[in-house]
């Protein structure tokens, strides 16, 4: 079994290599954050590196080049389809009668 860091066994946490050998049990009455005071232990360090790399890629726009045009095209097609559906619904006799009734009541009041 590995050394405990805030009640977590290092072997159970998936920490290997230098991180596992440098882990020391916390002294009584002290609170330790991470191994040897470092942020990001084992799997968390790899996760943090992936997050930072993803944020950098998104900020530079490397992965999103050309995506805005495709997104606008899809949104435009969806809007045209929705407008066509509204025109079809509003041209029906039932809806036309309801709208005329609302307008007549509003004008006669």
Secondary structure, DSSP 8 states (H G I E B T S, - for coil): ---EETTEETTTTT--THHHHH-----TT----SSTT-SS-THHHHHHHHHHHHHHHHHHTSS-TTHHHHHHHHHHHHHHHHHHHHHHHHTSHHHHHHHHHHHHHHHH-
